[in-house]
Amino acid sequence: MHKPLLTLLLFCSVLFLQACGFNDNENSDKKQDARTTLVTVITLKNQAISITQSSVGSLEGLINPTLAAEMAARIIKVHVNIGDKVKKGQLIATLDARDYIMQRNEALAEVARIRASLGNQTKIVSRNKALMDKNFISQNAVDNEVAQESVFKQQLVAAKARVASINHDSSKSKVFAPVSGIIESNPVDIGDYLRVGDPIVQIVSTQVLRAHLPFPEQFGPQLKPGLTVRLKTPASTQTIETVIRELKPLVAEGNRTIDVIADVNNAKDWQPGATVTGEVTLSTLSAAMMIPEQSLVLRPAGEVVYVVRENIAHQAIVKTGLRQQGFIEIISGLKPNDLIVVDGAGFLTDKAPVKIAKNDAT
């Protein structure tokens, strides 16, 4: 009776001890995983980088003509409205030219009168020359008629010049766009009487724009005409690459900046007066070790980066240099091909075990 019971008890004890041992091993593995930090890494390499400096400025329109009346007349019709896009040579406004038409008719009549007088005088001169050859009249009489013929000729030239002048003035009754652009203002309307010089419309052209970029004066020695500058404006998704045209010689007294000037030609959707961001390439480094900002952490020892070797993160004290666009230059403390931690660096300590989640090494 007692022997089978004893055997059963011994069997149950063995199972219990095995179960306890299994749980101890599982707990140990869980503790080991809890001490391991999940990280991402990259392989450090030398690369060429451009040293840039940015500034926010404004755009100026270089071609913004205000069309004014060149003759005193009343407006018959304005063919455009504010905001309209116009092309070079497009009719903008028509002025009343009836006064000039009447003056032209008068001048043409005067031309016809003088031409008739000249024709008659030419006949007289020809007849008198024939009479002089027969000694019926003197040379002085012929000379007087020739002189009168010359007077009529000069009068005809003057009358024709007056007709041309009137034609030119009357042509100003039609106002055409000198450039392509957008109508910015239109202060007149049908029936308004304009004097010479009164404005009709203003056209804003985007054919040539000028970017003014204020840079701190300490960058003066590095800025010079010909440097590449990339321009962007909020009104457009287009990025334009151009060069510095010139630098204003005087430092602005109010903010101690240098005005850097760059021109933009035929930029679609770019508008005068808009904000513009300019990034100037000051110089280029042929070989630099750049790391993401999140790889650099601050520790009591200073700025450090964690280098992974055999799944262990080793602390490396580094010296940094240039910082731009989310990356930091490493001057010393690391070597090319080091495997450095990116995401998760802030949770590490020296010689901490790590597990690489994804190797982004390039």
TAWOTA-V587123 format. One record per residue. N is the residue number from 1. RES is the residue in three letters. PSI is psi in degrees with one decimal (none if undefined). NEAR is the number of other ideal C-beta (glycine too) atoms within 10 Angstrom. D_LAST is the distance of its C-alpha to the last C-alpha in Angstrom with 2 decimals. Layout:
# TAWOTA-V587123
n={N,N}
res={RES,RES}
psi={PSI,PSI}
near={NEAR,NEAR}
d_last={D_LAST,D_LAST}
This chain:
# TAWOTA-V587123
n={1,2,3,4,5,6,7,8,9,10,11,12,13,14,15,16,17,18,19,20,21,22,23,24,25,26,27,28,29,30,31,32,33,34,35,36,37,38,39,40,41,42,43,44,45,46,47,48,49,50,51,52,53,54,55,56,57,58,59,60,61,62,63,64,65,66,67,68,69,70,71,72,73,74,75,76,77,78,79,80,81,82,83,84,85,86,87,88,89,90,91,92,93,94,95,96,97,98,99,100,101,102,103,104,105,106,107,108,109,110,111,112,113,114,115,116,117,118,119,120,121,122,123,124,125,126,127,128,129,130,131,132,133,134,135,136,137,138,139,140,141,142,143,144,145,146,147,148,149,150,151,152,153,154,155,156,157,158,159,160,161,162,163,164,165,166,167,168,169,170,171,172,173,174,175,176,177,178,179,180,181,182,183,184,185,186,187,188,189,190,191,192,193,194,195,196,197,198,199,200,201,202,203,204,205,206,207,208,209,210,211,212,213,214,215,216,217,218,219,220,221,222,223,224,225,226,227,228,229,230,231,232,233,234,235,236,237,238,239,240,241,242,243,244,245,246,247,248,249,250,251,252,253,254,255,256,257,258,259,260,261,262,263,264,265,266,267,268,269,270,271,272,273,274,275,276,277,278,279,280,281,282,283,284,285,286,287,288,289,290,291,292,293,294,295,296,297,298,299,300,301,302,303,304,305,306,307,308,309,310,311,312,313,314,315,316,317,318,319,320,321,322,323,324,325,326,327,328,329,330,331,332,333,334,335,336,337,338,339,340,341,342,343,344,345,346,347,348,349,350,351,352,353,354,355,356,357,358,359,360,361,362}
res={MET,HIS,LYS,PRO,LEU,LEU,THR,LEU,LEU,LEU,PHE,CYS,SER,VAL,LEU,PHE,LEU,GLN,ALA,CYS,GLY,PHE,ASN,ASP,ASN,GLU,ASN,SER,ASP,LYS,LYS,GLN,ASP,ALA,ARG,THR,THR,LEU,VAL,THR,VAL,ILE,THR,LEU,LYS,ASN,GLN,ALA,ILE,SER,ILE,THR,GLN,SER,SER,VAL,GLY,SER,LEU,GLU,GLY,LEU,ILE,ASN,PRO,THR,LEU,ALA,ALA,GLU,MET,ALA,ALA,ARG,ILE,ILE,LYS,VAL,HIS,VAL,ASN,ILE,GLY,ASP,LYS,VAL,LYS,LYS,GLY,GLN,LEU,ILE,ALA,THR,LEU,ASP,ALA,ARG,ASP,TYR,ILE,MET,GLN,ARG,ASN,GLU,ALA,LEU,ALA,GLU,VAL,ALA,ARG,ILE,ARG,ALA,SER,LEU,GLY,ASN,GLN,THR,LYS,ILE,VAL,SER,ARG,ASN,LYS,ALA,LEU,MET,ASP,LYS,ASN,PHE,ILE,SER,GLN,ASN,ALA,VAL,ASP,ASN,GLU,VAL,ALA,GLN,GLU,SER,VAL,PHE,LYS,GLN,GLN,LEU,VAL,ALA,ALA,LYS,ALA,ARG,VAL,ALA,SER,ILE,ASN,HIS,ASP,SER,SER,LYS,SER,LYS,VAL,PHE,ALA,PRO,VAL,SER,GLY,ILE,ILE,GLU,SER,ASN,PRO,VAL,ASP,ILE,GLY,ASP,TYR,LEU,ARG,VAL,GLY,ASP,PRO,ILE,VAL,GLN,ILE,VAL,SER,THR,GLN,VAL,LEU,ARG,ALA,HIS,LEU,PRO,PHE,PRO,GLU,GLN,PHE,GLY,PRO,GLN,LEU,LYS,PRO,GLY,LEU,THR,VAL,ARG,LEU,LYS,THR,PRO,ALA,SER,THR,GLN,THR,ILE,GLU,THR,VAL,ILE,ARG,GLU,LEU,LYS,PRO,LEU,VAL,ALA,GLU,GLY,ASN,ARG,THR,ILE,ASP,VAL,ILE,ALA,ASP,VAL,ASN,ASN,ALA,LYS,ASP,TRP,GLN,PRO,GLY,ALA,THR,VAL,THR,GLY,GLU,VAL,THR,LEU,SER,THR,LEU,SER,ALA,ALA,MET,MET,ILE,PRO,GLU,GLN,SER,LEU,VAL,LEU,ARG,PRO,ALA,GLY,GLU,VAL,VAL,TYR,VAL,VAL,ARG,GLU,ASN,ILE,ALA,HIS,GLN,ALA,ILE,VAL,LYS,THR,GLY,LEU,ARG,GLN,GLN,GLY,PHE,ILE,GLU,ILE,ILE,SER,GLY,LEU,LYS,PRO,ASN,ASP,LEU,ILE,VAL,VAL,ASP,GLY,ALA,GLY,PHE,LEU,THR,ASP,LYS,ALA,PRO,VAL,LYS,ILE,ALA,LYS,ASN,ASP,ALA,THR}
psi={-46.4,-26.5,-47.5,-37.3,-39.9,-39.8,-42.0,-40.4,-41.6,-39.4,-42.2,-36.0,-39.8,-45.2,-38.9,-43.9,-37.6,-41.1,-41.7,-40.3,-38.8,-44.3,-36.2,-41.8,-40.3,-42.3,-36.7,-41.5,-39.2,-39.4,-38.4,-41.9,-34.6,-28.4,-12.5,129.3,131.8,124.7,162.6,152.8,160.6,158.1,125.8,130.5,154.4,140.9,156.2,134.6,154.4,134.2,116.1,162.4,134.0,157.5,151.2,123.3,-146.8,160.8,136.6,134.2,126.4,-20.4,92.8,68.7,143.1,116.0,125.7,158.9,132.0,4.6,152.6,113.5,169.7,143.5,127.4,-43.1,140.5,122.5,-1.9,162.7,166.4,132.5,-11.6,142.0,130.8,154.5,157.6,130.3,-2.6,142.4,126.4,-47.2,154.5,129.0,157.2,119.3,19.7,-36.2,-40.1,-30.3,-42.5,-40.4,-37.7,-42.6,-40.1,-42.4,-37.8,-37.4,-38.3,-37.9,-43.4,-39.9,-48.0,-38.4,-38.9,-42.9,-39.3,-42.4,-42.5,-40.6,-34.6,-38.2,-41.7,-44.6,-43.0,-41.6,-41.9,-32.8,-37.9,-39.9,-38.5,-37.0,-26.2,8.3,29.1,-26.8,164.5,169.2,-34.6,-38.8,-42.0,-42.1,-38.2,-41.4,-36.1,-41.1,-40.2,-36.4,-40.7,-37.5,-45.0,-37.5,-43.2,-36.9,-37.7,-41.1,-43.4,-39.7,-41.3,-37.5,-36.7,-40.1,-44.1,-40.1,-41.9,-40.5,-41.2,-44.7,-39.8,-26.7,-19.5,-2.8,-17.4,120.2,122.4,153.9,124.8,-20.6,165.0,144.9,-155.6,138.9,118.0,-41.6,152.2,84.4,2.7,167.9,172.9,133.0,-15.7,139.2,126.8,139.4,166.6,125.3,-10.2,135.1,145.2,-57.6,160.5,132.8,129.8,118.1,141.1,13.1,-43.0,117.0,153.2,123.8,129.5,116.5,114.2,122.1,143.7,146.0,-20.9,-16.8,2.0,-46.8,-22.9,-21.0,136.7,154.4,140.9,-16.1,145.1,137.4,131.7,129.0,140.9,148.3,145.5,-25.5,-6.5,149.4,-4.1,135.0,126.2,131.1,124.3,-161.7,159.4,124.7,-46.2,165.9,132.9,137.4,-22.9,139.2,132.2,129.3,-34.3,-44.1,5.2,53.4,161.6,128.5,111.1,129.9,130.8,140.0,146.7,128.0,130.9,50.4,119.2,135.3,2.4,136.6,141.2,141.3,-10.0,161.2,143.6,138.4,127.3,134.2,116.3,131.6,108.4,-40.0,176.6,134.3,124.0,-28.9,115.8,143.1,111.7,134.1,154.5,150.6,-35.9,-10.7,-22.6,124.1,156.0,125.1,167.6,-30.9,-14.9,-155.1,125.2,158.0,143.0,124.0,128.6,125.0,119.1,48.1,25.3,132.1,119.5,129.9,130.3,118.1,128.6,162.0,128.2,161.9,-115.2,140.1,124.7,142.2,41.8,7.2,154.2,134.8,134.6,117.6,-39.5,159.6,-17.0,163.3,152.4,146.0,3.5,141.1,108.1,150.8,137.9,-82.1,129.4,-2.5,-32.8,-14.9,2.3,158.0,171.5,132.2,28.1,140.3,142.2,159.9,124.9,117.1,-39.2,127.3,107.4,18.2,137.5,none}
near={4,6,7,8,9,9,10,10,9,9,10,10,10,9,9,10,10,10,10,10,10,10,10,10,10,10,10,10,10,10,9,10,11,8,9,12,19,13,23,19,25,17,13,21,14,13,12,9,19,13,15,18,18,14,21,10,21,15,21,17,19,12,16,15,14,12,17,15,22,17,18,13,22,13,21,15,11,18,15,19,9,12,9,15,11,20,9,13,10,14,13,20,22,16,23,17,20,12,16,21,13,11,17,19,12,13,19,15,11,17,18,12,13,20,15,11,16,19,10,12,19,15,11,14,19,11,13,20,14,12,13,16,10,7,7,10,16,12,10,8,13,19,13,13,18,15,11,15,18,13,13,18,14,11,17,18,11,12,19,16,12,17,17,12,14,21,12,11,17,19,13,15,21,14,21,13,21,14,17,17,23,17,20,16,13,18,12,17,9,11,9,14,13,20,10,11,9,14,14,22,25,18,26,17,21,22,15,16,26,17,26,16,26,19,20,13,14,9,15,14,7,13,18,13,12,7,16,15,24,16,23,17,23,9,14,15,8,12,11,20,11,16,12,20,14,12,17,13,7,8,13,12,7,6,9,11,19,20,17,27,17,26,15,19,10,11,19,7,11,21,15,20,10,16,12,24,16,25,18,24,14,14,10,11,15,8,10,18,23,20,22,15,11,15,25,19,15,9,13,5,10,10,16,21,25,31,19,18,9,6,12,13,26,17,17,19,13,21,12,15,14,15,12,15,8,9,17,21,17,25,13,12,17,19,11,10,10,22,16,25,27,18,16,21,23,13,15,21,10,13,10,19,14,21,11,16,13,11,12,12,14,6}
d_last={74.61,72.62,70.63,68.60,67.83,66.58,64.31,62.84,62.18,60.41,58.15,57.19,56.39,53.98,52.13,51.94,50.55,47.85,46.85,46.65,44.44,42.03,41.82,41.17,38.21,36.78,37.28,35.61,32.46,32.48,32.87,29.99,27.71,29.11,28.04,24.37,22.13,19.56,16.32,12.75,10.13,6.92,6.14,8.34,8.35,11.40,11.78,15.05,16.70,20.15,22.69,24.64,27.72,29.07,32.67,34.74,37.83,40.12,40.98,44.36,46.12,47.68,49.86,51.78,55.35,58.31,60.81,64.37,67.80,69.24,72.64,74.89,75.03,74.52,71.35,71.99,68.51,64.94,62.55,59.33,58.25,55.81,52.23,53.05,50.80,52.92,52.48,53.95,57.63,58.05,61.45,61.24,64.91,68.44,71.34,75.05,76.29,79.91,81.36,79.68,80.88,84.46,84.05,82.71,85.71,88.02,86.35,86.54,90.23,90.72,89.01,91.35,94.39,93.56,92.76,96.18,97.90,96.15,97.22,100.80,100.73,99.44,102.46,104.80,103.38,103.77,107.37,108.36,107.06,109.28,112.24,111.58,111.64,115.16,116.09,116.67,114.33,113.06,109.66,109.17,109.43,106.73,104.48,104.77,103.70,100.74,99.63,99.86,97.74,95.08,95.14,94.53,91.61,89.94,90.67,88.99,85.85,85.81,86.35,83.52,81.23,82.24,81.33,77.91,77.38,78.34,76.06,73.17,73.95,74.34,70.94,69.48,70.61,67.40,64.27,61.06,57.42,56.43,52.67,50.47,49.43,50.39,53.81,53.41,57.09,60.39,63.36,66.14,67.72,70.38,73.74,72.50,74.34,72.14,73.20,71.53,68.21,67.82,64.20,63.59,59.81,56.60,53.64,50.09,47.97,44.18,44.27,43.53,42.06,41.44,38.82,39.95,37.17,38.38,36.18,37.15,39.26,36.99,34.62,37.59,36.88,33.37,34.52,36.22,37.12,34.61,31.44,29.15,29.66,28.21,30.84,30.93,33.99,34.49,36.80,34.20,30.63,30.47,28.59,30.47,29.29,32.22,33.31,35.50,39.06,40.86,41.17,44.42,46.13,47.30,45.33,46.27,48.86,48.06,44.35,43.72,41.14,40.67,41.01,38.33,39.45,37.48,39.05,37.92,39.62,40.31,37.77,38.39,39.14,38.95,42.16,44.09,44.21,40.89,38.20,35.37,32.11,31.02,27.86,28.52,26.00,27.64,25.43,22.00,19.94,18.29,16.01,15.38,13.29,12.92,12.56,13.70,17.48,17.66,15.96,19.02,22.25,25.75,27.55,30.90,29.23,27.63,24.17,21.75,18.16,17.64,15.65,15.39,16.93,18.58,18.53,20.30,19.37,20.60,21.74,20.80,23.11,21.51,23.00,21.68,22.31,21.61,20.99,20.33,19.12,17.86,15.88,17.41,17.36,17.57,20.28,20.83,20.24,16.64,15.05,11.84,9.59,11.50,10.40,11.98,13.65,13.43,16.00,18.92,18.94,22.42,23.88,23.00,25.18,24.77,24.24,24.05,22.87,19.89,18.58,14.98,15.50,12.11,8.85,6.31,3.75,0.00}
